[in-house]
Amino acid sequence: MPERRTIGGGSAVHCSTDGWDSFPWQAGIYVGPVASYGVLDVNGTYRLTKDITVGADVANLLNDDHYEAFGGDLLGRRALVHVTYSRRSR
């Protein structure tokens, strides 16, 4: 019987607020408003063999630069590729 190959994926939209222009942030010395934002994240995986799976995750696919915390880093698109080896009992 030929080995079965599978592919999967998903997406999610994250919004920091519920229709507000900003939300308050306080963590230590960092106190202030954070502008509202929305991002689109996608991911996918592909099983190469019974033991090896490859995948990719892309956060902020549309590259909408934004802050998620007052005083934090300006976030843009981020892509990660991963390979997983999992020995299956034979």
Secondary structure, DSSP 8 states (H G I E B T S, - for coil): ------EEEEEEEEESSSS-SEEEEEETTEEEEEE--EEEEEEEEEE-SSSEEEEEEEESTT---B-SSTT---B--EEEEEEEE-----
